[in-house]
């Protein structure tokens, strides 16, 4: 398990750690801090660390705080020693015993025939009317914390996510992430491709989260500190499936294929679908398109700085390569204007629908071609090939000449 400082010459953790040293008071082995800059330093240190993937669902901010207090007991906080203590703290969290947890929430869709979907180590159970009685503490907790007359999002399908985790924090993070990935699979199929008459400020996603989320233990008792809600929540129209059985069949097929990707490939696919579904929850379409383009980059050019490849790789999967490359270039140009000059568009939702189309086709390309490539890097090298027939055959002839020259058979 590697815990490292990020390799960026502009990031200097020793400067931040020195500031923490200057803010601390150490008396009889007890540490205290003065000054407002201590919290700024905590946040800065967190952003300078590369955490291992296995720690993705841990509460990193709390881990950093704990490590700072422990490291501060030394006369001077050394960068290497800090990482060593942090690594030990991560190991302690990861070595805790797993327990069963349940996340309760709801989705803006009506399922009539589907009771359960399994994905990786998560079980999603769906209820049309009420949650099982053992979770009754949810309603009281919501009533105590919110003034709403309704304690559930009316008409939404109730969802119980069952999982195992080492703590409430990890359970909540993992469950929401898994539910959003599942929601992404639904949205890939159910979202509209365009609108003739629509509301510019309405989210593109058809399947959205309900207002309230609670976490429960194996007995159904609610964790009072693990209750949260979306302050910007607005009720979505409940989505009615034209062919629920076929949609769910397709989702189960995607889940089955998803499990066959190697770990790195699957992590990149998961990250991209998370970015996709969370982007199109946005009501502000100028923000949605920026986040959606980020999802496209995460899939088309992961861990790369060559973002020119995004447009060529996405266009490659279409027959009319040049046309689609131009559409993608126009979208990239708008995205850059928005980021660097703050320019917005009154028809940003049209652009969002366009980005959604390219993300969807690229994502499904990887699903349909699973097994053809050893890694996503190999898949992207395939997408880097020329789309022009003459150029492809020229490359083929050059490869054949090379094989002959080397005497390979």
N, C-alpha and C positions, 0 to 999 in steps of 0.2 A: 504494500500500500504506500503510494508516494504522496507526500504533502510537500508542495514546493512553492517558493516565491515565483511569481510570474516573471518570465524572461522579457522584461521591458526595461530598457536602459533609463527610461524616464521615471520609473517607479523605484523609490529608494526607501524600503521599509526601515532601514536603520535610522533614518531621520524621524520617522513617526515613533519608533520605539524609544528614541532618545527623548522625544517630547513627553511621552508617557512617564519615563523615568523622572523627568524634571517636575512633573505634576504630582508625583506620589510622595507620601510620607510613610516611612518604615520605622515602626517603634515596637520593640519586643516581639518581632516576628509578625506583627499585624500591619496590614497595608490600608492606607486611605488615600483618596485623591482629592485634589482641589482644582478649581478652575472649570470653565465650561468646555474647554478644548478636549477634555478627556473623551467625551462621547464622539466628537468628530474624529479623533484618532482611532477609536474602535472601528468605526465605519470604514475608515480609510484602509486600515490593516486588513479587514475582511475582503476588500476588493483587490488586494495585492496578492492573494493566495490562490493557487490552483489546488482545489480539493479533488480527491479521487472520486470517480463516478459512483463508487459504492456509498459515498457520503452524501449523495445528491438530496436525499430526503431528510437529512438531519437539520436541526435548527442551528445553522452556522453562526448566526449572530450570538446566540447564547454560548456556543462553544468558544468563540473568540473572547467574549467577556470573561468566561471562566479561566481561559488560558492566560489572559492578561493579569488577572488577580494572582494566579499561581506564579507566573514568571516574575511578577513585580516583587516577590519576596527575596529575589536575588539582588545583590548590590547594583548590578547592571543587567538590563535585558538584552541578551545577545540574540540576533536573528536566528541562528541555527538552533539554539536552545529553545527558543520560542516555538519553532516548528516541531521540535522533538516532544515538547509538552502537549502541543496541539494534537499531534499524532496519537499520543497516549490517550488523550481525552476522546478522540474519535473511536479508538479501539474499545474503550470502556463502553461507549454508547452502542457500538455494533455487537458487543459480546453479551448484551442484555438478552434475557429470555424473551422469545416471541409470545405475544398474547393475541387473542382474537378480538377484533374491533369491528364495529359497524358504523358506517357513515350513512346518515339519513338526509335525503334532500328530495328534489323533484325535478322533472324535465317537462318542457312545454310540448308534449306530444301525447297522443292517446294510443296506447297499446291495448288491443283487444284479445290477442291470441298468444302473446309472448309473456312468459312468466320468469324466464331466467336466461341470462347470457353469461358465459364464462370467458374471461380474457386473462391470459397469463395466470397469476395466482389470485385473481379477484373473481368473486361471484356477484353478479348484479341481479337483484330480484325486483320485479316490478309489480305494483299494486294499483288497481284502478281507484279504490275508494280510500281505505284507511291503512295506516301502518299496523303491523302486528301489535297486539296489546302489550307485549313485554316492553315496548318502547314508549310507554305512556308519559314518561317524564319529559319527553320532547315538548309537548304542548304547553305544559306548565312553565318550562324554562323560557319558551318564546314569549308567553304572556307576561312573564316577569320582566323581560328585557325590552319589549317593544310595546307600543301603544296600539298596534294594529288590532282591528276587530277580527280579521282573519289570521289564523296561525299557519295556514298552508296556502300555497298558490293555487287558486281555484281552477279546477279542470286539468291541472298538470298530473302526469303520472308520477306516483310516489316511487322512489328508488331507495333500496337498501344495498349498500356496497359492503360485502363481507371480505375481510382480509386479515392477515396476521402481520403484526409489527412489534417493535421493541418499546414504543412509547406512544402516548396520545399525539404528540407533535408529528412524529414520523407517520403514524397511521393517517392523520388528517391530510398531510401533504401527499402521501402515496395514493390515497383514495380519490382525492380531487383530481390529481394528475391522470389516474387511470380512467376516471369518469369522463374527463375532457377528451381523452384519446378516443374512447368509445363514442362520445358525442361527435367528434370529428368524423368518425366513420359514417355516422348517420347523416351529418351535414354534407359530406361528399356526395351522397346520393339524393338528399332531399332539398337542398338549397335551390332556389330559382337561378336560372342562367342569366336572366335579364328582367327588366321591368318596363312595361310600356307606360303604365300609370302606377306610381308608387310614392311612398313617403321617403324623401331624401334622408331624413334623420332616423329611419327605422333600420335596425340591424339587419344584415343579410342573412345571418343564421336563422334557420327555422326552429332548430332545437336548442333551447336556451335553458340555463339553470334556473331553478326556483329561487325564492327570496331567502329562505332560511336553511342552515346546515348545522346538524348536530352530530356529535360523536358519542358512541355508547360502548360499554364493555360487553363481555360475552353473555352476561345476565340481562342485558338490555338497559342497565342503569346509565343515565346520561352524565357525561363529564361537563360540569357547569362552566369550566374555563375553556371548553372547546366548542363554544357556540359562536357562530359568526353569520353575517349577512352582508349583502351587497347594498351599500347606501345609495347607489345609483340605479337600483333595480326598478324596472318598469315592466308590467305584465305583458308578455308576448301572446300573440294569438296561438291557441293550441293547434298544433299541426295534426291533421287527419291524414292517415296514409291511404293512398289509393289501393296499394297492394302490400299490406304489412308483411305477409308471409314471405314474399319475394325479397323485400328490402332486408328483413332479418336474415334470410338465407344468404344473401350477398355479404352481409356483415360478418356472419359466421365464417364464410369462405375467406374473407379478408383476414380475419383473426387467425384462421388456420394457416394461411400463407405467411402472415406476419411472424408467427412462431418459428418459421423455417429459416429466416434470415439469421446470419451470425450476429453476435452481440453488438459489434460496432455498427453494422449496417442497420440493425433494428433500433439502436439508440438514435441514430441520425433520422430515421423515419419517424420515430416517436417525437423527437424534438420538433420536427417540421410540422407534423399534424397538430401538435399542441399550439404552435405559433399560429397556424392557419385558423383553428377554431376560435382561439382567443382574439385574433385580429377581427374576425367578422362578427364578434359580439359587440364591437364598437358601434355606437350610434353616429359619431362624428366620422363621416366617410373619408375626410382628409387624413385623419389619424388611422383609420382602418386600412387604407391603401399602403401607408408606410409600413405598418405592422405586417400586412399580407405580403408585401414585397420582401420583407425580412424572412418570412416563412419560405418563400420561393428561393431566396438565396441560400437558406439553411439546407435545402434539399438539392439544389442544382450546383452549389459551389461550397460545400461544407469545409470549414478549416482552410479556405483559400482567400487570397486577397485579389485574385483575378476575377472581378465581378463582370468583366466583359463576356465571360463564358456563360453567364446565366441566360442571356438572350439566345445565343447560338445553340446551347444544349436544349432549351425548351422548344425552340423552333424546329429542331431536328426531327422530332416525333410527328410532325405534321407533313402532309404531302406537299402543300404549297409553302415550302420553306421560306422563301424570300418575303412573301406577304406577312407571314406570322413573325418573322424576325423584325420587320418594320413596326408591327403593332407593339411588340415587346420593347423595341427601342423607344417608341413614343412614351410607353409607360415608364420606362427607366428615366427618361428625360424629365417627365413630370415629377417623378419621385425625387430626383435630384434638385429640381427647382423648389420643391416643397421643403426639403431638408435644409438647403443652403440659403435660400432667399425667403423662406416663409410664405411662398406663393401658394394660394389655395384655389380650388376650382368649384364652381357651382354644380358641375356634373361629375364630381368625384366618385359618386356611386357607380356611374357607368364604368369608370376606370377600375373600381373595385371588382365589379363583375368580370371584367376582362382578366384581371390578375387571378381571380378565383378559377377561371376556366383553365389557365395555364398551369396553376398549381395542381388542380384536379387531374389533368391529363398526365402530368409528370409523375404524380404520386401513383396513379393507376398503371403507368408504364412500368414502374418498379414492381408493383404487385403482380402484374401479368407476366413479367419476365423473370420472376424469382427463380433462381437456379441457373440462370444464364451467366451470371457474373459472380465472382468470388467476393467482391467488395463493391461498395458504392463508388470508390475511386475507379475501379475497372469499368463500371457502368458509365461513369462520366467520360472515360477515355473513348468508349464506344460513341457516346453522344457528341464527342468532339470531332468525329469523322466528318468529312464533307458530305453534304446532301446531294451534290451534283453528280449525275451518273458518270460523266466522263472523268471527273476527278477521282471517283471511287475506283473505276477500272484502271486508271493510271496507277493509283497506289497498289492495286492488286498486281499489276504487271511488274512493278518495282520490287514488291515482296517476293514474287516468283523468281525474278532474276537474282535476288539476294540469296534465296534458298539454293538455287543452281550454283551460284558462285562459291558458296560455302561448302557445297557438296552434301547438303542435308537431304535426306529422303523421307 
